[in-house]
């Protein structure tokens, strides 16, 4: 999938946040965290957009992944890595932003899930070296293909519905926005 599709799908992890309390100012942390997490698994890809975030700050990782254990759609796309990230973030951020670990981990793993519609992904890497795809080979579409565009459109619709559903938490009634 393209980076824009990963970001749009990953931002839909915000739907988890209302279960942890009001969204008012926490959205200013949750939204960028979901966006970053959604493309973070591609840090192992040399040409990924994540290397250009923050003026290229993450570019230091370009080319750092390679070889037997660190290859594209391997360990950075695995469920065990997403669970480790969730555990670490629970310990660090749970008291300040209770929804953050869950939004981040969900957005992070959504990347691997939708990649499974284009190609095989190491969902259980490094414990199982085999790559799994979520659809048979004849249904897989290339990056930027029909499935990519469909996921992007549906994810954008989900984001729009999220902000419409929770607009009262972002805009106080005193603003009288309709």
Residue frames as a rotation matrix with the C-alpha (Angstrom) as fourth column:
UNK 1
0.578 0.816 0.000 0.00
0.816 -0.578 0.000 0.00
0.000 0.000 -1.000 0.00
UNK 2
0.012 -0.531 0.847 1.04
0.399 -0.775 -0.491 3.59
0.917 0.344 0.202 -0.47
UNK 3
-0.848 -0.414 -0.330 2.07
0.465 -0.284 -0.839 5.79
0.253 -0.865 0.434 2.45
UNK 4
-0.718 0.622 0.313 -1.13
-0.622 -0.775 0.114 7.84
0.313 -0.113 0.943 2.18
UNK 5
0.213 0.795 -0.568 -3.26
-0.320 0.606 0.729 4.71
0.923 0.026 0.383 2.53
UNK 6
-0.250 -0.381 -0.890 -1.26
0.695 0.570 -0.439 3.57
0.674 -0.728 0.122 5.56
UNK 7
-0.990 -0.129 0.061 -1.74
0.060 -0.762 -0.644 6.96
0.130 -0.634 0.762 7.20
UNK 8
-0.382 0.919 0.103 -5.47
-0.761 -0.375 0.529 7.13
0.525 0.124 0.842 6.43
UNK 9
0.305 0.471 -0.828 -6.10
0.056 0.859 0.509 3.60
0.951 -0.201 0.235 7.71
UNK 10
-0.449 -0.602 -0.660 -3.85
0.683 0.244 -0.688 4.12
0.575 -0.760 0.302 10.74
UNK 11
-0.890 0.151 0.430 -5.58
-0.313 -0.888 -0.336 7.32
0.332 -0.433 0.838 11.80
UNK 12
0.088 0.977 -0.192 -8.79
-0.472 0.211 0.856 5.31
0.877 0.015 0.480 12.13
UNK 13
-0.341 -0.281 -0.897 -7.23
0.632 0.638 -0.441 3.85
0.696 -0.717 -0.040 15.29
UNK 14
-0.898 0.047 0.437 -8.55
-0.278 -0.831 -0.482 7.04
0.340 -0.555 0.759 16.91
UNK 15
0.061 0.985 -0.160 -11.90
-0.447 0.171 0.878 5.26
0.892 0.018 0.451 17.18
UNK 16
0.002 -0.148 -0.989 -10.42
0.684 0.721 -0.106 3.50
0.729 -0.677 0.103 20.24
UNK 17
-0.786 -0.566 0.248 -9.66
0.253 -0.661 -0.706 6.75
0.564 -0.492 0.663 22.08
UNK 18
-0.189 0.751 0.632 -13.20
-0.626 -0.589 0.511 7.70
0.756 -0.299 0.582 23.28
UNK 19
0.562 0.383 -0.734 -13.23
0.221 0.785 0.578 4.56
0.797 -0.487 0.357 25.43
UNK 20
-0.165 -0.755 -0.635 -10.49
0.912 0.129 -0.389 6.14
0.376 -0.643 0.667 27.56
UNK 21
-0.149 0.170 -0.974 -12.07
0.662 -0.715 -0.226 9.53
-0.735 -0.679 -0.006 28.16
UNK 22
0.788 0.516 -0.336 -12.79
0.155 -0.694 -0.704 12.82
-0.596 0.502 -0.626 26.42
UNK 23
0.373 -0.611 0.698 -10.85
0.927 0.283 -0.247 13.66
-0.046 0.739 0.672 23.28
UNK 24
0.944 0.169 -0.285 -10.56
0.174 -0.985 -0.007 17.43
-0.282 -0.043 -0.959 23.75
UNK 25
0.565 -0.782 -0.265 -6.81
-0.804 -0.593 0.035 18.22
-0.184 0.193 -0.964 23.87
UNK 26
0.074 -0.556 0.828 -5.59
-0.206 0.804 0.558 14.62
-0.976 -0.212 -0.055 23.78
UNK 27
0.837 0.270 0.476 -6.33
0.388 0.322 -0.864 14.58
-0.386 0.908 0.164 20.05
UNK 28
0.797 -0.583 -0.158 -3.29
-0.594 -0.710 -0.379 16.85
0.108 0.396 -0.912 19.61
UNK 29
-0.232 -0.849 0.474 -1.12
-0.828 0.428 0.362 13.94
-0.511 -0.308 -0.803 20.80
UNK 30
0.039 0.327 0.944 -3.15
0.004 0.945 -0.327 11.01
-0.999 0.017 0.036 19.50
UNK 31
0.917 0.383 -0.106 -3.52
-0.083 -0.077 -0.994 12.17
-0.389 0.920 -0.039 15.89
UNK 32
0.404 -0.821 -0.404 0.20
-0.884 -0.238 -0.401 12.69
0.233 0.519 -0.822 15.16
UNK 33
-0.349 -0.521 0.779 1.04
-0.717 0.684 0.135 9.50
-0.603 -0.512 -0.612 17.09
UNK 34
0.395 0.584 0.709 -1.37
0.078 0.748 -0.659 7.49
-0.915 0.316 0.250 14.95
UNK 35
0.927 -0.080 -0.367 0.05
-0.373 -0.294 -0.880 9.04
-0.037 0.953 -0.302 11.79
UNK 36
0.008 -1.000 0.002 3.63
-0.998 -0.008 -0.055 8.23
0.055 -0.002 -0.998 12.79
UNK 37
-0.274 -0.081 0.958 2.79
-0.472 0.879 -0.061 4.70
-0.838 -0.469 -0.279 13.94
UNK 38
0.699 0.678 0.228 1.00
-0.129 0.433 -0.892 3.96
-0.704 0.594 0.390 10.68
UNK 39
0.863 -0.420 -0.279 4.17
-0.304 0.008 -0.953 4.39
0.403 0.907 -0.121 8.62
UNK 40
0.321 -0.769 0.553 6.75
-0.902 -0.069 0.427 3.37
-0.290 -0.635 -0.716 11.23
UNK 41
0.549 -0.144 0.823 6.91
0.046 0.989 0.142 -0.28
-0.835 -0.040 0.549 10.07
UNK 42
0.896 -0.192 0.400 8.33
0.422 0.089 -0.902 0.94
0.137 0.977 0.161 6.76
UNK 43
0.714 -0.699 -0.037 11.42
-0.605 -0.643 0.470 2.33
-0.352 -0.313 -0.882 8.45
UNK 44
0.046 -0.695 0.718 13.12
0.027 0.719 0.694 -0.81
-0.999 -0.012 0.052 7.13
UNK 45
0.532 0.167 0.830 12.43
0.813 0.173 -0.556 0.22
-0.236 0.971 -0.044 3.51
UNK 46
-0.466 -0.880 -0.090 15.07
0.807 -0.464 0.366 2.40
-0.364 0.098 0.926 1.93
UNK 47
-0.834 0.122 0.538 12.69
0.305 -0.710 0.635 4.58
0.459 0.693 0.555 -0.11
UNK 48
-0.052 0.896 -0.440 9.94
0.968 0.153 0.198 4.95
0.244 -0.416 -0.876 2.53
UNK 49
0.246 0.282 0.927 8.40
0.213 -0.949 0.232 8.36
0.946 0.141 -0.293 3.26
UNK 50
0.912 0.153 -0.380 9.08
0.389 -0.033 0.921 7.96
0.128 -0.988 -0.089 6.98
UNK 51
0.040 -0.991 -0.130 12.74
0.992 0.024 0.122 8.81
-0.118 -0.134 0.984 6.38
UNK 52
-0.492 -0.195 0.849 11.70
0.516 -0.850 0.103 12.37
0.702 0.489 0.519 5.46
UNK 53
0.618 0.763 -0.192 9.66
0.578 -0.275 0.768 13.13
0.533 -0.586 -0.610 8.59
UNK 54
0.820 -0.229 -0.524 10.86
0.339 -0.543 0.768 16.08
-0.461 -0.807 -0.368 10.61
UNK 55
0.707 -0.553 -0.440 13.14
-0.692 -0.671 -0.268 17.33
-0.147 0.494 -0.857 7.87
UNK 56
0.434 -0.517 -0.738 14.78
-0.383 0.635 -0.670 13.95
0.815 0.574 0.078 7.46
UNK 57
0.039 -0.405 0.913 15.47
-0.999 -0.019 0.035 13.20
0.003 -0.914 -0.406 11.12
UNK 58
0.518 0.232 0.823 14.46
-0.392 0.920 -0.012 9.57
-0.760 -0.316 0.568 10.66
UNK 59
0.826 -0.273 -0.493 16.68
-0.469 0.151 -0.870 9.36
0.312 0.950 -0.004 7.58
UNK 60
-0.123 -0.910 0.397 19.46
-0.992 0.125 -0.022 8.12
-0.030 -0.396 -0.918 9.86
UNK 61
0.004 0.206 0.978 17.74
-0.361 0.913 -0.191 4.73
-0.933 -0.352 0.078 9.68
UNK 62
0.805 0.276 -0.525 17.84
-0.573 0.134 -0.808 4.59
-0.153 0.952 0.267 5.88
UNK 63
0.316 -0.679 -0.663 19.90
-0.498 0.476 -0.725 1.60
0.808 0.559 -0.187 4.93
UNK 64
-0.387 -0.464 0.797 20.28
-0.920 0.138 -0.367 0.49
0.060 -0.875 -0.480 8.56
UNK 65
0.269 0.562 0.782 17.97
-0.519 0.769 -0.374 -2.43
-0.811 -0.305 0.499 7.97
UNK 66
0.365 -0.167 -0.916 19.18
-0.850 0.342 -0.401 -5.26
0.380 0.925 -0.017 5.84
UNK 67
-0.699 -0.715 -0.015 20.51
-0.667 0.658 -0.349 -8.75
0.260 -0.234 -0.937 6.02
UNK 68
-0.802 0.270 -0.533 19.03
0.222 0.963 0.153 -11.85
0.554 0.004 -0.832 7.54
UNK 69
-0.508 0.590 -0.628 16.87
0.842 0.184 -0.508 -10.38
-0.184 -0.786 -0.590 10.31
UNK 70
-0.107 0.435 -0.894 16.09
0.139 -0.884 -0.447 -6.86
-0.984 -0.172 0.034 9.22
UNK 71
-0.944 -0.069 0.323 14.48
0.327 -0.051 0.944 -6.85
-0.049 0.996 0.071 5.80
UNK 72
-0.729 0.684 -0.025 11.39
-0.678 -0.717 0.160 -5.13
0.091 0.134 0.987 4.48
UNK 73
0.250 0.960 -0.126 8.08
-0.802 0.278 0.528 -6.60
0.542 -0.031 0.840 5.70
UNK 74
-0.219 -0.408 -0.887 9.94
0.246 0.856 -0.454 -8.71
0.944 -0.318 -0.087 8.23
UNK 75
-0.514 -0.078 -0.854 10.44
0.829 0.211 -0.518 -7.94
0.221 -0.974 -0.043 11.91
UNK 76
-0.976 0.135 -0.173 9.10
-0.074 -0.944 -0.321 -4.37
-0.206 -0.300 0.931 11.77
UNK 77
-0.414 0.871 -0.266 5.80
-0.723 -0.138 0.677 -5.72
0.553 0.472 0.687 10.38
UNK 78
-0.575 0.118 -0.810 5.36
0.236 0.972 -0.025 -8.46
0.784 -0.205 -0.586 12.98
UNK 79
0.514 0.852 0.099 2.68
0.009 -0.121 0.993 -8.81
0.858 -0.510 -0.070 15.64
UNK 80
0.429 -0.382 -0.819 5.23
0.892 0.323 0.316 -9.58
0.144 -0.866 0.480 18.39
UNK 81
-0.700 -0.692 0.178 6.98
0.665 -0.722 -0.191 -6.25
0.260 -0.015 0.965 17.72
UNK 82
-0.253 0.700 0.668 3.64
-0.116 -0.707 0.697 -4.41
0.960 0.099 0.260 17.86
UNK 83
0.704 0.536 -0.465 2.91
0.339 0.322 0.884 -6.06
0.624 -0.780 0.045 21.22
UNK 84
-0.081 -0.814 -0.576 6.32
0.996 -0.038 -0.086 -5.11
0.048 -0.580 0.813 22.60
UNK 85
-0.762 -0.148 0.630 5.74
0.264 -0.960 0.094 -1.51
0.591 0.238 0.771 21.50
UNK 86
0.258 0.936 0.239 2.31
-0.068 -0.229 0.971 -1.57
0.964 -0.267 0.004 23.19
UNK 87
0.586 -0.050 -0.809 3.81
0.740 0.441 0.508 -2.91
0.331 -0.896 0.295 26.42
UNK 88
-0.502 -0.848 -0.172 6.59
0.860 -0.466 -0.209 -0.32
0.098 -0.253 0.963 26.52
UNK 89
-0.652 0.298 0.697 4.20
0.007 -0.917 0.399 2.52
0.758 0.265 0.596 25.76
UNK 90
0.484 0.831 -0.275 1.75
0.285 0.148 0.947 1.30
0.827 -0.537 -0.165 28.42
UNK 91
0.246 -0.478 -0.843 4.48
0.969 0.149 0.198 1.61
0.031 -0.866 0.500 30.99
UNK 92
-0.744 -0.668 0.017 5.58
0.668 -0.744 0.024 5.06
-0.004 0.029 1.000 29.84
UNK 93
-0.908 0.310 0.280 2.45
-0.153 -0.870 0.469 6.93
0.389 0.383 0.838 28.73
UNK 94
-0.403 0.843 -0.357 -0.55
0.672 0.537 0.509 5.24
0.621 -0.035 -0.783 30.35
UNK 95
-0.187 0.359 -0.915 -0.98
0.884 -0.345 -0.316 7.77
-0.429 -0.867 -0.252 33.14
UNK 96
-0.701 -0.147 -0.698 -0.64
-0.023 -0.973 0.228 10.86
-0.713 0.175 0.679 30.92
UNK 97
-0.271 0.576 -0.771 -2.54
-0.962 -0.198 0.190 9.69
-0.043 0.793 0.607 27.83
UNK 98
-0.177 0.197 0.964 -4.36
-0.438 0.862 -0.256 6.43
-0.881 -0.468 -0.066 28.59
UNK 99
0.803 0.570 0.173 -5.44
-0.090 0.403 -0.911 5.89
-0.589 0.716 0.375 24.96
UNK 100
0.394 -0.684 -0.614 -2.01
-0.894 -0.441 -0.083 6.55
-0.214 0.581 -0.785 23.44
UNK 101
-0.583 -0.689 0.432 -0.52
-0.545 0.725 0.421 3.03
-0.603 0.011 -0.798 23.72
UNK 102
-0.113 0.635 0.764 -3.62
0.374 0.740 -0.559 1.45
-0.920 0.223 -0.321 22.23
UNK 103
0.840 0.376 -0.392 -4.00
-0.157 -0.523 -0.838 3.97
-0.520 0.765 -0.380 19.42
UNK 104
0.107 -0.899 -0.424 -0.29
-0.942 -0.228 0.247 3.73
-0.318 0.373 -0.871 18.58
UNK 105
-0.648 -0.389 0.655 -0.18
-0.280 0.921 0.270 -0.09
-0.709 -0.009 -0.706 18.60
UNK 106
0.243 0.819 0.519 -3.40
0.398 0.404 -0.824 -0.41
-0.885 0.407 -0.227 16.59
UNK 107
0.813 -0.001 -0.583 -2.21
-0.443 -0.650 -0.617 2.10
-0.378 0.760 -0.528 14.02
UNK 108
-0.218 -0.975 -0.048 1.19
-0.866 0.171 0.470 0.40
-0.450 0.144 -0.881 13.88
UNK 109
-0.623 -0.048 0.781 -0.26
0.046 0.994 0.098 -3.05
-0.781 0.097 -0.617 13.26
UNK 110
0.556 0.828 -0.065 -2.86
0.021 -0.093 -0.995 -1.77
-0.831 0.552 -0.070 10.77
UNK 111
0.157 -0.611 -0.776 0.12
-0.922 -0.373 0.107 -1.18
-0.355 0.698 -0.622 8.48
UNK 112
-0.814 -0.532 0.233 0.97
-0.450 0.831 0.328 -4.88
-0.368 0.162 -0.916 8.39
UNK 113
-0.200 0.831 0.519 -2.64
0.262 0.556 -0.789 -5.93
-0.944 -0.022 -0.329 7.99
UNK 114
0.718 0.553 -0.423 -3.27
-0.232 -0.383 -0.894 -3.86
-0.656 0.740 -0.147 4.88
UNK 115
-0.183 -0.830 -0.527 0.13
-0.946 0.003 0.324 -4.81
-0.267 0.558 -0.786 3.42
UNK 116
-0.619 -0.018 0.786 -1.17
-0.102 0.993 -0.057 -8.37
-0.779 -0.116 -0.616 3.55
UNK 117
0.522 0.843 0.133 -3.54
0.115 0.085 -0.990 -7.48
-0.845 0.532 -0.052 0.71
UNK 118
0.652 -0.367 -0.664 -0.61
-0.753 -0.413 -0.512 -6.72
-0.087 0.834 -0.546 -1.67
UNK 119
0.023 -0.827 -0.562 2.03
-0.531 0.466 -0.707 -9.21
0.847 0.315 -0.429 -0.68
UNK 120
0.460 0.035 -0.887 3.23
0.563 0.761 0.321 -11.62
0.687 -0.647 0.330 1.96
UNK 121
0.283 -0.291 0.914 4.08
-0.627 -0.777 -0.053 -10.17
0.726 -0.558 -0.402 5.38
UNK 122
-0.493 -0.552 -0.673 6.09
0.200 0.681 -0.704 -11.62
0.847 -0.482 -0.225 8.27
UNK 123
0.366 0.771 0.521 3.23
-0.383 -0.386 0.839 -11.36
0.848 -0.507 0.153 10.78
UNK 124
0.999 0.042 0.002 4.93
-0.022 0.482 0.876 -13.76
0.035 -0.875 0.483 13.21
UNK 125
0.341 -0.939 0.052 8.54
0.354 0.077 -0.932 -12.92
0.871 0.336 0.359 12.41
UNK 126
-0.193 -0.846 -0.497 11.09
-0.943 0.299 -0.143 -13.81
0.270 0.441 -0.856 13.90
UNK 127
-0.242 0.138 0.960 9.33
-0.617 0.742 -0.262 -16.84
-0.748 -0.656 -0.094 15.40
UNK 128
0.342 0.350 0.872 7.97
0.527 0.697 -0.486 -18.00
-0.778 0.626 0.054 12.05
UNK 129
-0.577 -0.732 -0.362 10.02
0.090 -0.497 0.863 -17.04
-0.812 0.466 0.353 9.00
UNK 130
-0.514 0.452 0.729 7.17
0.857 0.311 0.410 -17.63
-0.041 0.836 -0.548 6.55
UNK 131
-0.925 0.281 -0.256 5.35
-0.290 -0.957 -0.004 -14.65
-0.246 0.070 0.967 5.05
UNK 132
-0.447 0.859 0.249 1.58
0.755 0.512 -0.410 -14.69
-0.480 0.005 -0.877 4.95
UNK 133
-0.942 0.304 0.140 -0.79
-0.151 -0.759 0.633 -12.88
0.299 0.576 0.761 2.60
UNK 134
-0.645 0.750 0.146 -4.42
-0.247 -0.023 -0.969 -12.20
-0.723 -0.661 0.200 3.49
UNK 135
0.537 0.787 -0.305 -5.80
-0.583 0.084 -0.808 -12.93
-0.610 0.612 0.504 0.02
UNK 136
0.489 -0.351 0.799 -4.92
0.563 0.826 0.018 -15.49
-0.666 0.441 0.602 -2.65
UNK 137
-0.495 -0.862 -0.113 -2.28
0.445 -0.363 0.819 -14.46
-0.747 0.355 0.563 -5.16
UNK 138
-0.556 0.295 0.777 -4.76
0.790 -0.102 0.604 -13.85
0.258 0.950 -0.176 -7.98
UNK 139
0.577 0.817 0.006 -6.63
0.757 -0.537 0.372 -11.27
0.307 -0.210 -0.928 -5.82
UNK 140
0.100 -0.614 -0.783 -3.57
0.695 -0.520 0.497 -9.28
-0.712 -0.594 0.375 -4.76
UNK 141
0.871 0.171 0.460 -3.24
0.453 -0.642 -0.619 -5.88
0.189 0.748 -0.637 -6.34
UNK 142
-0.120 -0.981 0.153 -0.07
0.806 -0.186 -0.562 -3.86
0.580 0.056 0.813 -6.80
UNK 143
-0.355 -0.099 -0.930 0.83
0.722 -0.660 -0.206 -0.91
-0.593 -0.744 0.306 -4.61
UNK 144
-0.741 0.162 -0.652 -1.32
-0.352 -0.920 0.171 1.98
-0.572 0.356 0.739 -5.83
UNK 145
-0.917 0.385 -0.102 -3.81
0.118 0.509 0.853 -0.45
0.380 0.770 -0.512 -7.38
UNK 146
-0.145 0.984 0.107 -7.53
-0.090 -0.121 0.989 -1.00
0.985 0.133 0.106 -6.89
UNK 147
0.361 0.273 -0.891 -7.32
0.780 0.436 0.450 -2.34
0.511 -0.858 -0.055 -3.32
UNK 148
-0.629 -0.675 -0.386 -5.03
0.777 -0.558 -0.291 0.53
-0.019 -0.483 0.875 -2.32
UNK 149
-0.838 0.346 0.422 -7.47
-0.143 -0.885 0.443 3.13
0.527 0.311 0.791 -3.64
UNK 150
0.167 0.941 -0.294 -10.44
0.128 0.275 0.953 1.37
0.978 -0.197 -0.075 -2.04
UNK 151
0.092 -0.219 -0.971 -8.71
0.971 0.234 0.039 1.22
0.219 -0.947 0.234 1.37
UNK 152
-0.882 -0.471 -0.027 -7.74
0.468 -0.868 -0.168 4.90
0.055 -0.161 0.985 1.09
UNK 153
-0.520 0.761 0.389 -11.27
-0.230 -0.563 0.794 6.00
0.823 0.323 0.467 0.21
UNK 154
0.392 0.708 -0.587 -12.89
0.374 0.460 0.805 3.93
0.840 -0.536 -0.085 2.98
UNK 155
-0.180 -0.548 -0.817 -10.30
0.979 -0.022 -0.201 5.11
0.092 -0.836 0.541 5.54
UNK 156
-0.944 -0.123 0.306 -10.87
0.138 -0.990 0.029 8.77
0.299 0.070 0.952 4.63
UNK 157
-0.056 0.993 0.102 -14.58
-0.173 -0.110 0.979 8.20
0.983 0.037 0.178 5.07
UNK 158
0.336 0.118 -0.934 -13.88
0.770 0.537 0.345 6.67
0.543 -0.835 0.089 8.51
UNK 159
-0.682 -0.647 -0.339 -11.80
0.730 -0.580 -0.362 9.70
0.038 -0.495 0.868 9.53
UNK 160
-0.731 0.490 0.475 -14.55
-0.213 -0.825 0.524 12.08
0.649 0.282 0.707 8.42
UNK 161
0.296 0.889 -0.350 -17.16
0.096 0.337 0.937 10.10
0.950 -0.311 0.014 10.37
UNK 162
-0.081 -0.414 -0.906 -14.91
0.949 0.246 -0.198 10.09
0.305 -0.876 0.373 13.45
UNK 163
-0.931 -0.355 -0.089 -14.58
0.365 -0.886 -0.287 13.86
0.023 -0.299 0.954 13.53
UNK 164
-0.436 0.858 0.273 -18.29
-0.367 -0.447 0.816 14.34
0.822 0.255 0.510 12.81
UNK 165
0.288 0.572 -0.768 -19.25
0.420 0.645 0.638 11.89
0.860 -0.507 -0.055 15.55
UNK 166
0.176 -0.322 -0.930 -17.06
0.984 0.018 0.180 13.54
-0.041 -0.947 0.319 18.16
UNK 167
-0.211 -0.275 0.938 -17.19
0.522 -0.843 -0.130 17.17
0.827 0.462 0.321 17.01
UNK 168
0.745 0.550 0.377 -18.82
-0.016 -0.550 0.835 18.26
0.666 -0.628 -0.401 20.27
UNK 169
0.751 -0.536 -0.386 -15.65
0.587 0.274 0.762 17.20
-0.303 -0.799 0.520 22.13
UNK 170
-0.271 -0.890 0.367 -13.45
0.962 -0.243 0.122 19.30
-0.019 0.387 0.922 19.86
UNK 171
-0.693 0.129 0.709 -15.66
0.153 -0.935 0.320 22.36
0.704 0.330 0.628 19.49
UNK 172
-0.832 0.405 -0.378 -17.40
0.395 -0.046 -0.918 23.66
-0.389 -0.913 -0.121 22.62
UNK 173
-0.027 0.928 0.372 -21.08
1.000 0.029 -0.002 24.51
-0.013 0.372 -0.928 22.13
UNK 174
0.304 0.119 -0.945 -20.26
0.385 -0.923 0.007 28.13
-0.871 -0.366 -0.327 22.91
UNK 175
-0.753 -0.619 -0.225 -18.66
0.008 -0.350 0.937 28.41
-0.658 0.703 0.268 19.46
UNK 176
0.201 0.975 -0.092 -22.06
-0.238 -0.042 -0.970 27.58
-0.950 0.217 0.224 17.94
UNK 177
-0.701 -0.475 -0.532 -20.57
-0.655 0.136 0.743 25.68
-0.281 0.870 -0.406 14.98
UNK 178
0.344 0.871 0.350 -23.08
-0.529 0.488 -0.695 23.82
-0.776 0.054 0.629 12.86
